[in-house]
């Protein structure tokens, strides 16, 4: 652990109050960004998408479950993968606790992946989750929202991810998209975020940011190299 200066209570309190001023400024800036996010223009979703769900085939409109807002987490689980991405699994540990509360604030929540539904549900059961998970296999949904890439794109070495063209190491990518439904039934895409934009959703990271060692990832091959599925840690 990095060495730290050790001071008396008065000096500690002075330093803590100085940091508190920065934390409050950050929170005010976060609130401003949240308002700007809500003020973004919307784009109408014209294409009809279909998903395989636990209760049968459903459209994007059906996923709203009578609510006016929908969050879709794009979970990396390719059509021929045997199990889901460890990093998405790390993030998904937060879903169950939130979904019930979102449903009481006019927000539906689902995870969507290209793997077949039976494989998704088996993986969900294995890791002890309950959140709604749907399969977009056979649909353009993942491709249109830039979280899955065709063999041709991968061969070309350039994909459209996180609002820029570049290389990506996998045919699947993480992301989150938000939709709204108008009173007339029209569906609109209001927001999407990818990569580090998903960071605030990972509660474990928020806790680690509070402790002296922080995330402690600087010496790892990549930031999440330490992450395991919840049933694969050594202990």
Buried (B, 14 or more C-beta within 10 A) or exposed (E): EEEEEEEEEEEEEEEEEEEEEEEEEEEEEEEEEEEEEEEEEBEEBEEEBBBBBEEEEBEBBBBBBEBEBBBBBBBBBBBEBEBBBBBBBBBBBBBEEBBEEBBEEEBBBBBBBBBBBEBBBEBBEEBEBEBBBBBBBEBEBBBBBBBBBEEEBBEEEEBEBBEEEEEBEEBBBBBBBBBBBEEEEEBBBBBBBBEEBBEEBBEEBEEBEEEEEEBEBEEEEEBBEEBEBBEEEEE
